[in-house]
Amino acid sequence: GVFAAPRWLRDLGVASWLCAGAFLVLAGLIWLLGATAEITGPVVVAFLLACVTQPVVHWLGRHHVGRTGAAAIVVLSFLALAVLMTLMVIGGITSQSSEISSTISSAGDESSAWMQDAGISSSSASSATDTAQADTTDAVETLISGIATGISGIASLALGLSFTMLSLFLLLQGGPSMRAWVNGH
């Protein structure tokens, strides 16, 4: 008894080791999720989409095409919406490039007139305007080439989208049976 620790100190030690263990488990789970983010991210997004669209699949499956067909319709609708949005954004940017250039050109002419009104020589104002217009034209061209480069480098996005759509289909199609299995265990 002389060298024995009091009970409250032993309880505090056990609690601190439990907290340290829980922290290590949590840190390990966070590391694992970070290491598998290419897979877990799309699956989490698919889970959220499946939760939101489950009533639509249930209604379509009950009244029209069956559960598998309803899941396929929802997934194909999401894909069509994604393609449509992408085409609209790219089309909007490319169709506005000439208008952006003309607006920049007129802004350059106005700034040149302002500089001349401020007392700057016309050759200096004209030189500054020409430099600004050339730089903005280069910026628009860089934007368009960046879009083209981005389109050619979407392999990672396509992989994530395919994981998401596959997970969404499987969650929508087998959702009730998965839920029954989880509830049973």
C-alpha positions in Angstrom: 0.0 0.0 0.0 2.6 2.7 0.5 3.7 3.0 -3.1 0.2 2.2 -4.6 -1.4 5.1 -6.6 -4.7 6.4 -5.4 -7.8 5.1 -7.2 -8.6 8.5 -8.7 -5.1 8.7 -10.3 -5.4 5.2 -11.8 -8.9 6.1 -13.2 -7.4 9.3 -14.7 -4.5 7.4 -16.2 -6.9 4.9 -17.8 -9.1 7.7 -19.2 -6.1 9.5 -20.6 -4.9 6.3 -22.4 -8.4 5.8 -23.8 -8.5 9.4 -25.1 -5.0 8.9 -26.6 -6.2 5.7 -28.3 -9.4 7.3 -29.6 -7.3 10.2 -31.0 -5.0 7.7 -32.8 -7.9 5.8 -34.2 -9.5 9.1 -35.4 -6.2 10.3 -36.9 -5.8 6.9 -38.7 -9.3 7.1 -40.2 -8.7 10.7 -41.4 -5.4 9.6 -43.0 -7.1 6.6 -44.6 -9.9 8.8 -46.0 -7.3 11.2 -47.3 -5.3 8.4 -49.0 -8.4 7.0 -50.6 -10.0 10.3 -51.5 -10.2 9.5 -55.2 -12.7 6.7 -54.3 -14.4 7.9 -51.1 -15.1 11.4 -52.4 -17.2 10.2 -55.4 -18.9 7.6 -53.2 -19.9 10.2 -50.6 -21.3 12.5 -53.4 -23.2 9.5 -54.9 -24.6 8.7 -51.4 -25.9 12.3 -51.1 -27.4 12.3 -54.5 -29.0 8.9 -53.9 -30.6 10.3 -50.7 -32.0 13.2 -52.6 -33.3 11.3 -55.6 -34.5 8.2 -53.8 -38.2 9.4 -53.8 -38.0 9.9 -57.6 -36.6 6.4 -58.1 -39.2 4.9 -55.7 -42.0 6.6 -57.6 -40.7 5.6 -61.1 -39.9 2.1 -60.0 -43.4 1.6 -58.6 -45.4 3.1 -61.4 -43.5 2.7 -64.6 -40.1 1.0 -65.2 -39.0 -1.0 -62.2 -36.3 -0.1 -59.7 -33.3 -0.8 -62.0 -34.8 1.2 -64.9 -35.7 4.1 -62.6 -32.1 4.1 -61.3 -30.8 4.1 -64.8 -33.1 7.0 -65.8 -31.9 9.1 -62.9 -28.2 8.4 -63.6 -28.6 9.2 -67.3 -30.5 12.4 -66.4 -27.6 13.5 -64.2 -25.1 12.7 -67.0 -27.2 14.6 -69.5 -27.5 17.6 -67.2 -23.7 17.6 -66.6 -22.9 17.5 -70.3 -25.5 20.2 -71.0 -24.0 22.5 -68.4 -20.4 21.9 -69.6 -21.4 22.7 -73.2 -23.3 25.8 -72.1 -20.3 27.1 -70.1 -17.7 26.4 -72.9 -20.0 27.8 -75.6 -20.7 31.0 -73.5 -17.0 31.6 -73.0 -16.0 31.0 -76.6 -18.9 33.0 -78.1 -18.0 36.0 -75.9 -14.3 36.1 -76.8 -14.8 38.6 -79.7 -17.1 40.8 -77.6 -14.6 40.8 -74.8 -11.8 41.8 -77.2 -13.9 44.6 -78.7 -14.9 45.9 -75.2 -11.3 45.9 -74.2 -10.3 47.8 -77.4 -13.0 50.5 -76.8 -11.8 50.8 -73.1 -8.3 51.3 -74.4 -9.4 54.1 -76.7 -11.2 55.8 -73.8 -8.2 55.5 -71.5 -6.0 57.0 -74.3 -8.4 59.9 -74.5 -8.3 60.3 -70.7 -4.5 60.3 -70.7 -4.4 62.9 -73.4 -6.8 65.1 -71.4 -4.6 64.7 -68.4 -1.7 66.1 -70.3 0.2 63.0 -71.4 1.5 63.2 -75.0 -0.5 61.4 -77.6 2.3 59.1 -78.6 2.8 57.9 -75.0 -1.0 57.4 -74.6 -1.2 55.6 -77.8 1.8 53.3 -76.9 0.2 52.5 -73.5 -3.1 51.7 -75.1 -1.5 49.5 -77.8 0.4 47.6 -75.1 -2.7 47.1 -72.9 -4.7 45.9 -75.9 -2.0 43.5 -77.0 -1.8 42.1 -73.4 -5.5 41.7 -73.1 -5.7 40.0 -76.5 -3.0 37.6 -75.3 -5.0 37.1 -72.1 -8.1 36.1 -74.0 -6.1 33.7 -76.2 -4.6 32.3 -73.1 -8.0 31.8 -71.5 -9.3 30.0 -74.6 -6.1 27.8 -74.9 -6.4 27.1 -71.1 -10.0 25.9 -71.7 -8.7 23.6 -74.5 -5.9 22.3 -72.3 -8.4 21.7 -69.4 -10.7 19.8 -71.7 -7.8 17.5 -72.9 -6.8 16.9 -69.2 -10.1 15.8 -67.8 -9.2 12.2 -67.3 -9.2 12.5 -63.5 -12.6 14.2 -63.6 -13.9 11.5 -65.9 -12.7 8.8 -63.5 -14.3 10.6 -60.5 -17.5 11.1 -62.4 -17.6 7.4 -63.5 -17.1 6.3 -59.8 -19.9 8.7 -58.8 -22.3 7.5 -61.4 -21.6 3.8 -60.8 -22.0 4.3 -57.0 -25.1 6.3 -57.6 -26.7 3.6 -59.8 -25.8 0.9 -57.3 -27.1 2.9 -54.3 -30.3 3.8 -56.1 -30.9 0.3 -57.5 -30.1 -1.6 -54.3 -30.9 1.0 -51.7 -33.8 -0.7 -49.9 -32.0 -4.1 -49.8 -28.9 -2.4 -48.4 -30.9 -0.6 -45.8 -32.7 -3.9 -44.8 -29.3 -5.6 -44.4 -27.9 -2.8 -42.3 -31.0 -2.7 -40.1 -30.9 -6.5 -39.7 -27.3 -6.4 -38.4 
